[in-house]
Amino acid sequence: MNARLPAAAHATPPAIDPAQQIGQIAVQLPGATAVFRRQKLDFCCGGQVALRDAAAAKGLDLQALLGELSALQRPTAPPDAGTPSELIDHILARYHEVHRAQLPELIRMARRVEAVHRGHPGVPAGLADALETMHEELLAHMRKEETVLFPMLKTGGHPMAAHPIGVMRTEHTDHGEALDRLMALTHDTTPPEGACNTWRALYAGIRQLADDLVDHIHLENNVLFPQFEAAPAAQGCSPTGCACG
């Protein structure tokens, strides 16, 4: 029962240029806004300053800052996973932990954009609430996987695994519908002309969330779960055909 994903070459992500403006980094690198906010670096109105100059002005260690930002550059392709257990470990590290970091920062930025730009015709009214709902539902979903389903699958599966897998598949469909709502609220994550860096970073982060969640669901629905679901013969079908109509 080995899950072998297509081998993927992992190109080293491009190094972050300390001469790049922090506003550009905030928009291009999802998650950077949380780092800048923690270090009290103004990436929105004051985002035209080079990263190295902004760090120097605050007395920050540039190499440590670059290290924090580089850690946000995540691979887009999954590694070659030889067993279901290895694939589960990859899903936990690459997606579960990442979603837990992504959504609180997106909610914070959405609340700020909705408050600061409430008079703008393009403001995504209701976006923060939609993200908050998604956060709560995704946390509950991942908790069920981590405490019930994944431990069951890591021990080689169980005759009862089909039921929690079915529940997870249904919830994955719900997550897809939630992403559709986010796309509708954000005009497919297209910020209006002249949008501030926070608004642009928010939409870039939502794009990353959507890409990550789609990849996450694909790995579970199409690679992991089928290894533990009943074959057609166990669903009332014989080798020569099914008895169901």
Salt bridges, closest charged atoms under 4 A:
GLU68 OE1 - ARG38 NH2 2.07
ASP80 OD2 - ARG4 NH1 2.80
ASP89 OD1 - LYS154 NZ 2.52
GLU97 OE2 - ARG100 NH1 3.17
GLU105 OE1 - ARG37 NH2 2.45
GLU105 OE2 - ARG108 NH2 3.25
ASP129 OD1 - ARG111 NH2 2.91
GLU132 OE1 - ARG111 NH2 3.21
GLU145 OE1 - HIS96 NE2 2.96
GLU145 OE2 - HIS141 NE2 3.22
GLU145 OE2 - HIS172 NE2 3.79
GLU146 OE2 - HIS96 ND1 2.64
GLU146 OE1 - ARG100 NH2 3.01
GLU171 OE1 - HIS141 ND1 2.63
GLU171 OE2 - LYS144 NZ 2.41
ASP212 OD1 - ARG94 NH2 2.94
GLU220 OE2 - HIS96 NE2 3.93
GLU220 OE1 - HIS172 NE2 2.92
GLU220 OE2 - HIS216 NE2 2.81
GLU229 OE2 - ARG169 NE 2.92
